[in-house]
């Protein structure tokens, strides 16, 4: 396994990389298309979740946060297994099952008649949600080559951020605007005449969930055009270095990855990065309620948050081009530090300039560390164990969601309640302090985290010599 301090990408020119990318098989572009449509559903689901739980089913901030935490806990358990399942069943088949389940559960969430049914469908959605990112990453790795991998992952990152940039103004704010009462300035339910279901009462939140069903169906159709032979593709330049793909028992795949010592060092790094990523979860669980309570129902929540994805479209490829010959660890640390500064911006105010400035800090840092991390996850994974490795490497992020759920409810009810006095500056100061632990921890543990395999092997030899 490689060290994080090394770079796996060959030294080539930018023109050579782009030319090689165009020569990749069609499966790479199908994965990008499926990613785009699936993430239209994900980006619309995440900020809508707390509003759907509270606005449509009457859960208060703490209850909504606890249900979100339980959802994230189940997702964590699914993530722990889904990679091994994908390695055993195949990437294509796993994605077909995932997108099919996502379509069914999103439709069920849109029409759930009671709080208990809403929660049941939410939890059932957990498997599909857990599957998406790790298996799509594995598909990008399989479809790209040694020369193209950095830019292939950068463009994959662009594909779902393009979905995020469009989702905010078109899906979230477009839907909310359609349900906004012009006289009161508040959201109001509407009766919609739907095929099969007939006339059904919908809120803006339920309508957004229903659109997620449509996006998942399109992703399912796109991924069905992936050729089954794609599973066995090996880049010609890597043919001599790659062992045959391993299949079989998912538990065997899981055991092999967990017995790899460098994997656990990498997991510690991801644990610290998950503290940085907590800010993204707060943007989904905490920020929508906070900014609506501070600025009103008419505040363009989706459009403002889409600035993040819009900027990523340009900054992620630019960041990859500028840092492609830099050591990944240096890029990760610098980007994580910039992202960690973002919560503190909201300590000074809640108006639009402060919201945009906060997103700028968050996005610039993300553009540096996040795409390179996706590439690195798979560059160190053994052939045939990519999905297992990536799914396990995703665990710290989902554990961060488990922490954000209940803490979000507590922080909102304490410092930004629906009515009464508020101390929103303290809410974001607490979030900022917890986020900053991430880059500080990475910097303090940099020597251990960047240790190479050879250094591990040299220790016993040194001890015997002594």
Secondary structure, 3 states (H helix, E strand, C coil): CCCCCCCCCCCCCHHHHHHHHHCCCHHHHHHHHHHHHHHHHHHHHHHHHHHHHHHHHCCCHHHHHHHHHHHHHHHHHHHHHHHHHHHHHCHHHHHHHHHHHHHHHHHHHHHCCCHHHHHHHHHHHHHHHHHHHHHHHHHHHHHCCCCCHHHHHHHHHHHHHHHHHHHHHHHHHHHHHHCECCCCCCECCEEEEECCCEEEEECHHHHHHHHHHHHHHHHHHHHCCCCHHHHHCCCHHHCCCCCCCCCCCHHHHHHHHHCCHHHHHHHHHHHHHHHHHHHHHHHHHCHHHHHHHHHCCCCCHHHHHHHHHHHHHHHHHHHHHHHCCCCHHHHHHHHHHHHHCHHHHCCCCCCHHHHHHHHHHHHHHHHHHHHHHHHHHHHCCCCCCHHHHHHHHCHHHHHHHHHHHHHHHHHHHHHCCCCCCCCHHHHHHHHHHHHHHHHHHHHHCHHHHCCCHHHHHHHHHHHHHC
